[in-house]
Amino acid sequence: MSNLIGNVIVTLVVIGLAGLATSFLARWMLRPLLDEVDPKARTQFTIYDIYVLVVQMALPGLLLAKSRISDYEQTAFFAILASTWALLGVLWLIGVGMLSRAGVQQIIPRAISLFVTIPAAYVMAFIFSFLILPSLFSPPFMGMLIIAFLIWSAVTRILADWARLSAPLRFPTYDARE
């Protein structure tokens, strides 16, 4: 029984550390967008945001539905699909809020950011966080992992910066009564 509790504690610690590393790495990749955030701006949903969410939710279903599964695997299939949809929904909400507060209103930069940049930043950071621990025992694998992550991070930052540049410039407004 104590071995089970020890394993659960170690698992929770690893997941917590991976979550912290994910948050740090994803925020670093999305820094160009986060630097432009206006905390007073409201989150604005566009119909194109909804289109992106529908396509994002349809793709995992299509990919998983194409695989041949038995009745025994049906429960796992729906659990994976539901967790994927939940993750995509959370990332979509984070992305819409971030893009709205950063002032990105153009359709193409907004769609690419919601469909590629923001999910890629968080998912890649999460995968990297989990793979870095076992790769410590294999230096060649760790080197390839770090190089792949740096390339992906650079692409993600370039896309985030491109989306930020599509936002209109903000000039400070002054109240005449002050």
C-alpha positions as CSV (number, residue, x, y, z in Angstrom):
1,M,0.0,0.0,0.0
2,S,2.8,2.4,0.8
3,N,4.5,1.6,-2.5
4,L,1.2,2.7,-4.3
5,I,1.1,5.9,-2.3
6,G,4.7,6.6,-3.1
7,N,4.1,6.0,-6.8
8,V,1.1,8.3,-6.8
9,I,3.1,11.1,-5.0
10,V,6.0,10.7,-7.5
11,T,3.5,10.8,-10.4
12,L,1.8,14.0,-9.1
13,V,5.2,15.7,-8.5
14,V,6.3,14.9,-12.1
15,I,3.0,16.1,-13.5
16,G,3.2,19.3,-11.4
17,L,6.8,19.9,-12.5
18,A,5.8,19.3,-16.1
19,G,2.9,21.7,-15.7
20,L,5.1,24.4,-14.4
21,A,7.7,23.8,-17.2
22,T,4.8,23.8,-19.7
23,S,3.5,27.1,-18.5
24,F,7.0,28.7,-18.5
25,L,8.0,27.4,-21.9
26,A,4.6,28.2,-23.6
27,R,4.6,31.7,-22.2
28,W,8.2,32.1,-23.5
29,M,7.1,31.0,-27.0
30,L,4.1,33.3,-27.0
31,R,5.9,36.3,-25.5
32,P,5.3,38.5,-28.5
33,L,1.6,38.2,-28.1
34,L,1.7,38.4,-24.3
35,D,3.7,41.7,-24.4
36,E,0.9,43.4,-26.3
37,V,-1.9,42.3,-23.9
38,D,-4.2,45.1,-22.7
39,P,-5.6,43.9,-19.3
40,K,-8.6,46.1,-19.7
41,A,-9.6,44.8,-23.1
42,R,-12.5,42.4,-23.3
43,T,-12.5,39.0,-24.9
44,Q,-14.2,39.2,-28.3
45,F,-15.3,36.1,-30.1
46,T,-15.7,36.1,-33.9
47,I,-17.5,33.7,-36.1
48,Y,-14.1,32.6,-37.5
49,D,-13.0,31.7,-34.0
50,I,-16.0,29.3,-33.8
51,Y,-15.0,27.9,-37.2
52,V,-11.5,27.2,-36.0
53,L,-12.9,25.4,-32.9
54,V,-15.2,23.3,-35.0
55,V,-12.4,22.2,-37.3
56,Q,-10.1,21.6,-34.4
57,M,-12.6,19.3,-32.7
58,A,-13.5,17.5,-35.9
59,L,-9.9,16.6,-36.8
60,P,-9.2,14.3,-33.7
61,G,-12.5,12.6,-34.2
62,L,-11.8,12.0,-37.9
63,L,-8.3,10.7,-37.1
64,L,-9.5,8.4,-34.3
65,A,-12.6,7.3,-36.1
66,K,-10.5,6.0,-39.1
67,S,-8.7,3.5,-36.8
68,R,-10.3,0.1,-36.4
69,I,-11.2,-0.4,-32.8
70,S,-12.9,-3.3,-31.1
71,D,-15.7,-3.1,-28.6
72,Y,-13.2,-3.4,-25.8
73,E,-11.3,-0.4,-27.0
74,Q,-14.5,1.7,-27.4
75,T,-14.3,3.2,-23.9
76,A,-10.7,4.2,-24.3
77,F,-11.5,5.8,-27.7
78,F,-14.2,8.0,-26.2
79,A,-12.0,8.9,-23.2
80,I,-9.2,10.0,-25.5
81,L,-11.6,11.9,-27.7
82,A,-13.3,13.6,-24.8
83,S,-10.0,14.6,-23.2
84,T,-8.7,15.9,-26.5
85,W,-11.8,18.0,-27.0
86,A,-11.5,19.3,-23.5
87,L,-7.8,20.3,-24.0
88,L,-8.6,21.9,-27.4
89,G,-11.5,23.9,-25.8
90,V,-9.3,25.2,-23.0
91,L,-6.5,26.1,-25.4
92,W,-9.1,27.8,-27.7
93,L,-10.4,29.9,-24.8
94,I,-6.9,30.9,-23.8
95,G,-6.1,31.8,-27.4
96,V,-9.2,33.8,-28.0
97,G,-8.7,35.8,-24.8
98,M,-5.0,36.3,-25.5
99,L,-5.6,37.5,-29.1
100,S,-8.5,39.7,-28.1
101,R,-6.5,41.4,-25.4
102,A,-3.5,41.8,-27.8
103,G,-5.8,43.5,-30.3
104,V,-5.4,40.9,-33.1
105,Q,-8.6,41.2,-35.2
106,Q,-7.6,40.2,-38.7
107,I,-9.0,36.9,-39.8
108,I,-5.9,35.0,-41.1
109,P,-3.5,35.8,-38.3
110,R,-6.2,35.1,-35.7
111,A,-7.1,31.8,-37.3
112,I,-3.5,30.6,-37.7
113,S,-2.8,31.6,-34.1
114,L,-5.8,29.7,-32.8
115,F,-5.3,26.7,-35.0
116,V,-1.5,26.3,-35.0
117,T,0.5,28.7,-32.8
118,I,-1.2,28.6,-29.4
119,P,-2.0,24.8,-29.3
120,A,1.5,24.0,-30.7
121,A,3.1,26.2,-28.0
122,Y,1.3,24.5,-25.1
123,V,1.3,20.9,-26.5
124,M,5.0,21.0,-27.6
125,A,6.0,22.5,-24.2
126,F,4.1,19.8,-22.4
127,I,5.6,17.0,-24.5
128,F,9.0,18.5,-24.1
129,S,8.5,18.6,-20.3
130,F,7.7,15.0,-20.1
131,L,10.3,13.8,-22.5
132,I,13.2,15.7,-21.0
133,L,13.3,13.5,-17.9
134,P,13.8,10.1,-19.6
135,S,16.1,11.6,-22.2
136,L,18.6,12.5,-19.4
137,F,19.8,8.9,-19.7
138,S,20.3,9.1,-23.4
139,P,22.4,12.2,-24.4
140,P,22.0,11.7,-28.2
141,F,18.2,11.6,-27.8
142,M,18.3,14.6,-25.5
143,G,20.3,16.6,-28.0
144,M,17.9,15.8,-30.8
145,L,15.0,16.7,-28.6
146,I,16.5,20.0,-27.6
147,I,17.3,20.9,-31.2
148,A,13.7,20.0,-32.4
149,F,12.2,22.0,-29.5
150,L,14.4,25.0,-30.3
151,I,13.4,24.9,-34.0
152,W,9.7,24.5,-33.0
153,S,10.0,27.3,-30.5
154,A,11.5,29.6,-33.0
155,V,8.7,28.9,-35.5
156,T,6.1,29.4,-32.9
157,R,7.6,32.8,-31.8
158,I,7.8,33.9,-35.4
159,L,4.1,33.1,-35.9
160,A,3.2,34.8,-32.6
161,D,5.2,37.9,-33.6
162,W,3.5,37.9,-37.0
163,A,0.0,37.8,-35.4
164,R,1.1,40.6,-33.0
165,L,2.2,42.8,-35.9
166,S,-1.2,42.4,-37.6
167,A,-2.8,44.1,-34.6
168,P,-3.4,47.9,-34.8
169,L,-1.0,50.2,-33.0
170,R,-2.3,51.3,-29.6
171,F,-1.8,54.9,-28.6
172,P,-2.3,56.0,-25.1
173,T,-5.5,57.9,-24.6
174,Y,-5.7,60.8,-22.2
175,D,-8.7,62.1,-20.4
176,A,-9.1,65.9,-21.0
177,R,-10.3,66.3,-17.4
178,E,-7.0,65.2,-15.9
